[in-house]
Amino acid sequence: MERTFEERVAEAEAAGLEVVDLRAESLRTEFRDIGAVVHFLRKVIRMVPGFTVEQYRDRLRELHERIERDGPFLAHTTRFLIEARKPA
């Protein structure tokens, strides 16, 4: 479930923090082969918790065939940077 910018501010304020700065960035990642996808998913464990090639073999095969047929697979994500402090 994707949380919004506003929800993150509300959560920080509900925790008694003062939000000093808040930034969002939309990022684009391009995968040109399935090996890069597997490497990424093994390293960035929050994307697919418990990821294993064995568990996702069929989906990975489909994605490999798609990359071979249509070109790079593009993924987009949004990241937030929240600077908050405890009020004096």
SERO-4910 file (N, C-alpha, C, O; in steps of 0.05 Angstrom, whole numbers):
BEGIN
 pado doro    nc1    nc2    nc3   cac1   cac2   cac3    cc1    cc2    cc3    oc1    oc2    oc3
  Met    A     17    -24      0      0      0      0     18     25      0     34     28     18
  Glu    A     15     41    -19     30     66    -22     19     88     -5     -5     94     -7
  Arg    A     35     99     12     26    122     28     33    148     15     53    150      0
  Thr    A     16    168     19     20    193      6     38    212     22     44    207     46
  Phe    A     47    232      9     63    253     21     49    264     46     61    267     67
  Glu    A     23    270     43      8    282     65      5    263     89      6    271    112
  Glu    A      2    237     83      0    217    104     26    215    120     25    212    145
  Arg    A     48    218    107     74    216    121     78    240    139     88    238    161
  Val    A     70    264    130     71    288    147     53    284    171     61    290    193
  Ala    A     29    275    167     10    271    189     20    251    209     17    254    233
  Glu    A     33    229    200     45    209    218     67    221    235     68    216    259
  Ala    A     84    237    223    106    250    238     95    269    258    104    270    281
  Glu    A     75    285    250     63    304    269     48    290    291     49    299    314
  Ala    A     34    268    285     20    252    305     39    240    325     32    235    348
  Ala    A     64    236    317     85    226    335     97    248    352    116    243    367
  Gly    A     88    273    348     98    295    364    122    309    351    135    324    365
  Leu    A    127    304    326    150    316    313    142    340    297    119    342    287
  Glu    A    160    358    293    156    381    276    171    376    250    195    371    250
  Val    A    156    376    228    168    371    202    182    397    192    170    418    189
  Val    A    208    394    188    225    417    180    228    418    150    227    440    138
  Asp    A    231    395    137    234    394    108    222    367     99    224    347    112
  Leu    A    211    368     76    199    344     64    203    345     34    196    365     21
  Arg    A    215    324     23    220    323     -6    212    296    -17    213    276     -3
  Ala    A    204    297    -42    196    272    -56    212    272    -82    217    292    -95
  Glu    A    219    248    -91    232    244   -116    221    220   -130    219    199   -118
  Ser    A    214    223   -155    205    200   -171    229    190   -186    243    205   -200
  Leu    A    234    164   -184    257    152   -196    250    131   -217    229    118   -214
  Arg    A    266    129   -237    262    111   -259    286     91   -260    309    100   -259
  Thr    A    280     66   -261    301     45   -263    295     29   -288    273     21   -294
  Glu    A    316     25   -304    314     11   -329    330    -15   -327    354    -15   -321
  Phe    A    316    -38   -332    329    -64   -332    331    -75   -360    310    -77   -374
  Arg    A    355    -81   -369    359    -91   -396    362   -121   -398    362   -132   -420
  Asp    A    364   -134   -375    365   -163   -375    356   -174   -348    355   -159   -328
  Ile    A    347   -199   -347    335   -211   -324    355   -214   -301    348   -213   -278
  Gly    A    381   -217   -308    401   -219   -287    402   -193   -270    406   -195   -246
  Ala    A    399   -171   -283    399   -145   -268    374   -144   -250    376   -134   -227
  Val    A    352   -154   -259    327   -154   -242    332   -172   -218    326   -163   -195
  Val    A    343   -195   -222    348   -214   -200    367   -202   -180    363   -203   -156
  His    A    389   -190   -190    409   -177   -172    396   -155   -155    400   -153   -131
  Phe    A    380   -138   -169    366   -116   -155    347   -127   -133    348   -117   -111
  Leu    A    331   -147   -140    312   -157   -120    326   -171    -97    315   -172    -75
  Arg    A    349   -183   -101    364   -195    -79    376   -174    -61    379   -178    -37
  Lys    A    384   -152    -72    397   -130    -56    377   -111    -43    383   -102    -21
  Val    A    355   -106    -56    335    -87    -45    312   -103    -35    291   -105    -48
  Ile    A    316   -115    -11    297   -135     -1    270   -124      6    251   -140      7
  Arg    A    267    -98      9    240    -87     15    221    -88     -9    197    -86     -6
  Met    A    232    -91    -33    216    -92    -57    199   -117    -59    175   -116    -64
  Val    A    211   -140    -54    197   -166    -54    208   -182    -30    226   -198    -34
  Pro    A    197   -178     -6    208   -192     17    208   -223     13    188   -234      3
  Gly    A    230   -235     19    233   -264     16    237   -273    -12    234   -297    -19
  Phe    A    245   -255    -30    249   -262    -58    269   -284    -62    291   -284    -50
  Thr    A    262   -304    -78    281   -325    -87    274   -330   -117    251   -327   -126
  Val    A    295   -337   -131    291   -344   -160    272   -367   -162    255   -368   -180
  Glu    A    276   -387   -145    259   -411   -147    229   -404   -144    213   -415   -159
  Gln    A    223   -387   -125    195   -380   -120    183   -365   -143    159   -367   -148
  Tyr    A    199   -348   -156    189   -331   -177    198   -339   -205    197   -323   -224
  Arg    A    208   -364   -208    219   -373   -234    201   -368   -258    209   -357   -278
  Asp    A    175   -375   -255    157   -371   -278    153   -342   -285    153   -335   -309
  Arg    A    150   -325   -265    147   -296   -270    172   -284   -282    171   -267   -299
  Leu    A    195   -293   -272    221   -284   -282    224   -292   -312    234   -277   -328
  Arg    A    216   -316   -318    218   -326   -346    200   -308   -363    209   -300   -385
  Glu    A    176   -302   -354    158   -284   -370    170   -257   -374    169   -246   -396
  Leu    A    182   -246   -353    195   -220   -355    219   -221   -374    223   -202   -389
  His    A    235   -242   -372    257   -246   -390    248   -245   -419    260   -232   -436
  Glu    A    227   -260   -425    217   -262   -452    206   -234   -461    209   -227   -484
  Arg    A    194   -220   -443    184   -193   -449    207   -174   -455    205   -159   -475
  Ile    A    228   -175   -439    251   -158   -444    264   -165   -471    271   -147   -487
  Glu    A    266   -191   -477    278   -200   -503    261   -190   -526    272   -182   -547
  Arg    A    235   -191   -523    216   -183   -544    213   -153   -547    213   -142   -569
  Asp    A    209   -139   -524    200   -111   -525    222    -91   -517    218    -67   -520
  Gly    A    244   -101   -506    265    -82   -497    264    -79   -467    250    -93   -453
  Pro    A    279    -59   -457    282    -56   -428    256    -54   -413    236    -44   -422
  Phe    A    257    -65   -388    235    -63   -369    239    -38   -353    261    -35   -341
  Leu    A    220    -21   -351    222      4   -336    206      2   -310    183     -7   -310
  Ala    A    218     10   -288    204     10   -262    206     38   -251    226     52   -254
  His    A    185     47   -238    184     74   -226    177     71   -196    161     54   -188
  Thr    A    189     89   -181    183     89   -152    186    118   -142    198    135   -155
  Thr    A    174    123   -119    176    150   -107    188    146    -79    180    128    -64
  Arg    A    207    163    -73    220    163    -47    215    190    -33    214    210    -46
  Phe    A    213    188     -7    209    212      9    233    216     28    244    197     38
  Leu    A    240    241     31    260    249     52    246    267     71    236    288     63
  Ile    A    244    259     96    231    275    116    251    283    137    264    266    149
  Glu    A    253    309    141    269    320    163    250    329    184    234    347    179
  Ala    A    252    318    207    234    325    229    250    327    255    271    314    258
  Arg    A    240    342    273    253    344    299    233    346    322    209    353    318
  Lys    A    242    339    345    226    341    369    225    371    376    246    383    379
  Pro    A    201    382    380    199    410    387    213    416    413    214    400    432
  Ala    A    225    440    415    240    448    439    222    452    463    231    459    484
***
